[in-house]
Amino acid sequence: MRAFLIIFLLVASPHAAAQGLSPMKGEIRTYSHQFAVLLTASNPYNTAQRFSVALRDEWGEPAQRVQATVPNFSLPPGESGAFYVWGDVPPSKRILVCVTSQFFATGAGAPVRGEVCGKFDIVQLTQQ
């Protein structure tokens, strides 16, 4: 039901757009006990937007020992920005990177609070 409501609001709103996160999914391979991935977030809105990054495990709980270079950032209209996510290989081997649009303190910002998540499987390779 929640997904239907979000889709309805996006379709019904004349100002609706969807921020992007690229890549949206992937497999990160590492020989080490650590990993890193470069992600790009984009702002398709007509106004500057503030975004926050949340890192979660495959069950939606906050990911342990994983961090982003910029947990909060702003992007001008139509612009993109890159950031890194890195950390120790998690026990669950999967992380979710979610970028959420936030309202500015002035109340300006996207008319709909949007969130997009990328799913990344961490594969620890063995050296032979």
C-alpha positions as CSV (number, residue, x, y, z in Angstrom):
1,M,0.0,0.0,0.0
2,R,2.8,2.4,0.9
3,A,4.5,1.8,-2.5
4,F,1.2,2.5,-4.3
5,L,0.8,5.8,-2.3
6,I,4.3,6.9,-3.2
7,I,3.7,6.1,-6.9
8,F,0.4,7.9,-6.9
9,L,1.9,11.0,-5.3
10,L,4.8,11.0,-7.8
11,V,2.4,10.7,-10.8
12,A,-0.2,13.2,-9.4
13,S,2.3,15.9,-8.5
14,P,3.2,18.1,-11.5
15,H,6.6,18.8,-9.9
16,A,7.4,15.2,-9.3
17,A,10.8,13.8,-10.3
18,A,13.0,11.1,-8.9
19,Q,16.5,11.5,-7.7
20,G,19.0,9.0,-8.9
21,L,21.7,6.8,-7.5
22,S,24.1,5.2,-9.9
23,P,24.8,2.3,-9.9
24,M,21.6,1.0,-8.3
25,K,23.0,-2.5,-7.7
26,G,26.2,-4.3,-8.0
27,E,28.8,-6.7,-6.8
28,I,31.8,-5.4,-5.0
29,R,34.8,-7.8,-5.1
30,T,37.7,-7.4,-2.8
31,Y,40.8,-9.5,-1.7
32,S,40.9,-7.5,1.5
33,H,38.7,-7.5,4.6
34,Q,37.6,-4.0,3.4
35,F,35.8,-2.6,0.4
36,A,35.0,0.7,-1.3
37,V,32.6,1.8,-4.0
38,L,32.1,5.1,-5.9
39,L,28.5,6.2,-6.2
40,T,26.9,9.1,-8.1
41,A,23.7,10.8,-6.9
42,S,21.7,13.2,-9.1
43,N,19.2,16.0,-8.6
44,P,16.6,16.2,-11.3
45,Y,14.5,18.9,-9.4
46,N,14.3,22.5,-10.5
47,T,15.7,23.7,-7.2
48,A,18.7,22.8,-5.1
49,Q,18.1,19.8,-2.9
50,R,19.7,18.5,0.3
51,F,20.2,14.8,0.5
52,S,21.2,12.4,3.2
53,V,22.9,9.0,2.9
54,A,21.8,6.0,5.0
55,L,23.8,2.7,5.1
56,R,21.8,-0.4,6.0
57,D,22.3,-4.1,6.1
58,E,20.1,-6.5,4.1
59,W,17.5,-6.4,6.9
60,G,17.2,-2.6,6.9
61,E,19.2,-2.1,10.2
62,P,22.0,0.4,10.2
63,A,25.1,-1.2,8.7
64,Q,28.0,-1.6,11.1
65,R,31.6,-0.5,10.3
66,V,30.4,1.0,6.9
67,Q,30.5,4.8,6.2
68,A,30.0,7.3,3.4
69,T,32.4,10.2,2.7
70,V,29.5,12.6,2.8
71,P,26.5,11.6,5.0
72,N,24.7,14.9,4.0
73,F,25.2,17.0,0.9
74,S,23.4,19.5,-1.3
75,L,23.2,19.5,-5.1
76,P,22.2,22.4,-7.5
77,P,19.3,21.8,-9.9
78,G,20.1,19.2,-12.5
79,E,23.5,18.4,-11.1
80,S,25.2,15.2,-10.0
81,G,27.8,14.5,-7.3
82,A,29.9,11.5,-6.5
83,F,30.8,10.0,-3.1
84,Y,32.5,6.9,-1.7
85,V,31.1,4.3,0.6
86,W,33.7,2.1,2.3
87,G,34.2,-0.1,5.3
88,D,34.8,-3.6,6.5
89,V,33.2,-6.5,4.7
90,P,30.0,-6.9,6.6
91,P,29.0,-10.3,8.0
92,S,25.8,-10.3,6.0
93,K,27.7,-9.6,2.7
94,R,25.0,-7.2,1.5
95,I,24.6,-3.5,2.1
96,L,21.9,-1.0,1.1
97,V,22.9,2.5,0.3
98,C,19.9,4.9,0.5
99,V,19.8,8.5,-0.6
100,T,16.9,10.5,0.8
101,S,15.9,14.1,-0.2
102,Q,15.6,16.3,2.8
103,F,13.8,19.6,3.2
104,F,16.0,22.7,3.8
105,A,15.6,24.5,7.1
106,T,13.6,27.2,5.2
107,G,11.0,24.5,4.2
108,A,12.2,24.7,0.6
109,G,12.9,21.5,-1.3
110,A,11.2,18.7,-3.0
111,P,7.4,18.5,-2.6
112,V,7.7,14.8,-2.0
113,R,10.3,13.3,0.3
114,G,11.9,10.7,-2.0
115,E,14.3,7.9,-1.2
116,V,16.2,5.6,-3.6
117,C,18.3,2.7,-2.5
118,G,21.0,0.7,-4.2
119,K,21.8,-2.9,-3.3
120,F,25.4,-4.1,-3.2
121,D,26.7,-7.6,-2.6
122,I,30.2,-7.7,-1.1
123,V,32.3,-10.7,-2.2
124,Q,35.5,-11.4,-0.4
125,L,37.8,-13.2,-2.8
126,T,40.5,-15.6,-1.7
127,Q,44.1,-15.3,-3.0
128,Q,45.5,-18.5,-4.5
